[in-house]
Amino acid sequence: MGNYSKGVEYAYKGFKASEEVNDKKEMAQSLHLMGYLFYEFRNYENALKNFEAASVIYKEMSDDLGFARNNNMIGEILLEQNKCSEALQKFNASLAIYNKPNAPAWGKPWGYSNLGSVYEKQGDSIMAALSNTAAITKYKEALKTFLISLHQFEQIKDPAGIAEQNIFIGKIFFKLGQVDNAKKYLQNAVSMANVVGEKKNLATCYLYLSKIDSTQGNISNAYKHYKLYTAFKDSIYNLQSSQNLSLYKTQLDIEKKDHEIALLATENKLQTTLAEKQSQRRNFAYVLAGLLLAAGTYGFFRFKKQSKIKGEQKLLKERLAISQDLHDNIGSTLSSIAVYSQVAKIHSEKYEQQNMSELLEKIGTTSNEMITEMNDIVWAINPGNDSMEKIVLRMESFAKPLAAARNIYFDLQCDANLSSIYLNMEKRKNFYLIFKEAVNNAIKYSGATGISTSINKNANYLLLTVNDNGVGFNIDVEMTDHKLSLSGNGLKNMYKRAEELNGNLQITSNPNSGTSISLKIPING
């Protein structure tokens, strides 16, 4: 991946040097390089500033190819920010330039690939809104442009481009439900990615191969591919984290040098003024005040950068917690499957058909639970799911089908102002799992005919309630006997998750009078 922190430092020095001699071309290239390096570390704010500054210079110079390349990078940032329409405008503008004579051969396939990414993201958004037909139309549009891009990359023999398009096409086929085609393209991508040594591509391949295996019921391969995915993902993340910290340090050094230059210039100017004026004592006070102000400014800047570094360390800690969840939940479930399989084999050898059927049913149930847990963990990791809108959608997609299968009325009411609330990875995971356990218990054990839930915002708190009209239970007995802990996520786990959220969980229930569960958590605590 290269030493990005050094790259930023050299690009910055190149920009300052070219600025001194007013070399527009070098200035634009240095700004583009800094933008790209910031983009690689998902620092989109600084990336966008540098790319936009480069675009202005490219336009002044009438450098169409430089402008198109830079414009594509702006489009990729807009796409990451879910601004699909704006991204599409940028990509189309760049593709129009790459369609001109004397444009580089890689320009057109890159342009078509970018268009495909927009159509895919639009399809994902439509699918999330449960409009399958419209989403499929977008996915087919994406597939068409990705295939054009692949053909053009194959013509110019670009192995990295070929590998990436195979991944994109495999993902689209998976989303269209054509798993055999998806597997073929993803396996091609694995071969190509191994040749070019691109870990990021390999991680994506293994994630989708795991999903395909799960869909086809091949749990062993699904777990194997998921382990490969997490291994590559962790490797990429750890390297990026280390280099990201180094990158922030470089930014700090650059700004520090600017401050030192400014201080030196100020000091020289003040020394000249002191020599010219007789009131040395007063002017010395000015110098001291200026230095203190500059030191304070630098101290504040350093504090902000150190806060960012602490944020990176916190994120790493959260990722490790998720990794532990994977190990604990999936590992224990696979152990159960292994035991059931061994016992089933013994019964089959003894021709005990009924016992074997029961064990096979347990294996199927346990496998489905593992897939669900894997999906929950993957969902929690994805930073695109931190909005309350996405969380509520996940809650409904879990509860509604489950309740409908038992002929139970389910209702979820939300405040209109929830759209402005975002929960980080650990918080949304615990919030969702408390809701999931509450609904699951109501459906499985309460004998209820109706479940009503609500999510409200009150000042800086988020309030979740789950009520059912079932038979109720004795809380003290359940907490003692662990009757509701059959899945490992019983009442005690709900209280534990609430504690991790710095929240308050209250469960009110009595035999034959239904159950009410309320959770109150701080939004920013």
Residue pairs with C-beta under 8 A, 6 or more apart in sequence:
1 40
1 239
1 240
1 243
3 243
3 246
4 37
4 40
4 41
4 243
4 246
4 247
5 243
5 246
5 247
5 249
5 250
6 250
7 33
7 37
8 34
8 37
8 38
8 247
8 250
8 251
8 254
9 250
9 253
9 254
11 30
11 33
11 34
11 37
12 30
12 34
12 254
14 26
14 29
14 30
14 33
15 26
15 27
15 30
15 31
15 34
17 26
18 25
18 26
18 27
18 30
19 27
24 57
24 60
24 61
25 61
25 63
27 57
28 54
28 57
28 58
28 61
28 63
28 66
28 70
29 54
29 66
31 50
31 51
31 53
31 54
31 57
32 50
32 51
32 54
32 66
32 69
32 70
32 73
34 46
34 50
35 46
35 47
35 48
35 49
35 50
35 51
35 54
35 70
35 73
36 47
36 73
37 247
38 44
38 46
38 47
38 50
39 47
39 51
39 73
39 76
39 77
41 240
41 243
41 244
41 247
42 80
44 77
44 80
44 81
47 73
47 77
48 74
48 77
51 70
51 73
51 74
51 77
52 74
54 66
54 70
55 67
55 70
55 71
55 74
58 66
58 67
58 70
59 67
64 97
64 100
65 97
65 103
65 104
65 107
67 97
68 93
68 94
68 97
68 98
68 103
68 107
69 94
71 90
71 93
71 94
72 90
72 91
72 94
72 110
72 111
72 114
74 90
75 86
75 87
75 88
75 89
75 90
75 91
75 94
75 114
76 87
76 114
78 84
78 86
78 87
78 90
79 87
79 114
79 117
79 118
79 121
82 121
82 125
84 118
84 121
84 122
84 125
87 114
87 118
88 115
88 118
91 111
91 114
91 115
91 118
92 115
94 107
94 111
94 114
95 107
95 108
95 111
95 112
95 114
95 115
97 103
97 107
98 104
98 107
98 108
98 110
98 111
99 108
105 155
105 156
106 153
106 156
106 158
106 161
108 152
109 148
109 149
109 150
109 152
109 153
109 156
109 158
109 161
109 165
110 149
110 161
112 145
112 146
112 148
112 149
112 152
113 145
113 146
113 149
113 161
113 164
113 165
113 168
115 145
116 142
116 143
116 144
116 145
116 146
116 149
116 168
116 172
117 142
117 168
119 138
119 139
119 141
119 142
119 145
120 138
120 139
120 142
120 168
120 171
120 172
120 175
122 138
123 135
123 136
123 137
123 138
123 139
123 142
123 175
124 135
124 175
126 134
126 135
126 138
127 135
127 175
128 390
128 393
136 176
139 172
139 175
139 176
140 176
142 168
142 172
143 169
143 172
143 173
143 176
146 165
146 168
146 169
146 172
147 169
149 161
149 165
149 168
150 162
150 165
150 166
150 169
153 161
153 162
153 165
154 162
159 192
159 195
159 196
160 196
160 198
162 192
163 189
163 192
163 193
163 195
163 196
163 198
163 201
164 189
164 201
166 185
166 186
166 188
166 189
166 192
167 185
167 186
167 189
167 193
167 201
167 204
167 205
167 208
169 185
170 181
170 182
170 183
170 184
170 185
170 186
170 188
170 189
170 205
170 208
171 182
171 186
171 204
171 208
172 182
173 179
173 181
173 182
173 185
174 182
174 208
174 211
174 212
179 212
179 215
179 216
182 208
182 212
183 209
183 212
186 205
186 208
186 209
186 212
187 209
189 201
189 205
190 202
190 205
190 206
190 209
192 201
193 201
193 202
193 205
194 202
199 232
199 235
199 236
200 232
200 236
202 228
202 232
203 229
203 232
203 233
203 236
206 225
206 226
206 228
206 229
206 232
207 225
207 226
207 229
207 233
209 221
209 225
210 221
210 222
210 223
210 225
210 226
210 229
211 222
213 219
213 221
213 222
213 225
214 222
214 371
214 374
217 367
219 334
219 337
219 367
219 370
219 371
222 371
222 374
223 330
223 334
226 330
226 374
230 323
230 326
234 319
234 323
237 316
237 319
238 316
241 312
241 315
241 316
244 312
245 309
245 312
248 305
248 308
248 309
248 312
249 305
251 305
252 301
252 302
252 305
255 301
256 298
259 294
259 297
259 298
259 301
262 294
263 291
263 294
266 290
266 294
267 287
267 291
270 283
270 286
270 287
270 290
273 283
274 280
274 283
274 284
274 287
277 283
318 424
318 425
318 426
319 381
321 426
322 377
322 380
322 381
322 425
322 429
325 377
326 374
326 377
329 370
329 373
329 377
329 488
330 370
330 373
330 374
332 488
333 366
333 369
333 370
333 373
334 370
336 366
337 363
337 366
337 367
337 370
340 359
340 362
340 363
340 366
341 359
341 363
343 359
344 356
344 359
344 360
344 363
347 355
347 356
347 359
348 356
369 487
376 429
376 432
376 433
376 436
377 429
379 385
379 394
380 425
380 428
380 429
380 432
381 425
383 425
384 390
385 391
385 394
385 428
386 422
386 423
386 424
386 425
386 428
387 419
387 421
387 422
388 414
388 418
388 419
388 421
388 422
388 423
388 455
389 418
389 419
391 423
391 428
391 431
391 432
392 412
392 414
392 418
392 455
394 432
395 412
395 432
395 435
395 436
395 453
396 412
398 436
398 439
399 410
399 412
399 435
399 436
399 439
399 451
399 453
400 410
402 439
402 440
402 443
403 409
403 410
403 439
403 443
403 451
404 410
406 443
407 449
408 443
408 448
408 449
408 450
408 451
409 449
409 450
409 451
410 439
410 450
410 451
410 452
410 453
411 450
411 451
411 452
411 453
412 453
412 454
412 455
413 452
413 453
413 454
413 455
414 454
414 455
414 456
415 455
415 456
415 457
417 457
418 455
418 457
421 457
421 462
421 523
423 431
423 523
426 500
427 501
427 521
430 497
430 498
430 500
430 501
431 462
431 464
431 501
431 519
431 521
433 489
433 493
433 497
434 464
434 494
434 497
434 498
434 505
434 519
435 453
435 464
435 466
436 489
437 489
437 490
437 493
437 494
438 466
438 494
438 517
439 451
439 453
439 466
440 487
440 489
441 484
441 490
442 448
442 451
442 466
442 468
442 470
442 515
443 451
445 470
445 473
445 484
446 468
446 470
446 471
446 472
446 473
446 514
446 515
447 470
447 471
448 468
448 469
448 470
448 471
448 514
449 469
450 468
450 469
451 466
451 467
451 468
452 466
452 467
452 468
453 464
453 465
453 466
453 467
454 463
454 464
454 465
455 462
455 463
455 464
456 462
456 463
457 463
457 523
460 522
460 523
460 524
460 525
461 520
461 521
461 522
461 523
462 520
462 521
462 522
462 523
463 518
463 519
463 520
464 518
464 519
464 520
464 521
465 516
465 517
465 518
465 519
466 516
466 517
466 518
467 514
467 515
467 516
467 517
468 514
468 515
469 514
470 514
470 515
471 511
471 512
471 514
472 509
472 510
472 511
472 512
472 513
472 514
472 515
473 483
473 484
473 509
473 511
473 515
474 509
474 510
474 511
475 491
475 507
475 509
477 483
478 484
478 490
478 491
479 491
479 492
482 490
482 492
483 490
484 490
484 491
485 491
485 492
485 493
491 507
494 505
494 507
494 517
495 505
498 504
498 505
498 519
498 521
501 519
501 521
502 521
502 522
502 525
503 519
503 520
503 521
503 522
504 519
504 520
504 521
505 517
505 518
505 519
506 517
506 518
506 519
507 515
507 516
507 517
508 515
508 516
508 517
508 518
509 515
509 516
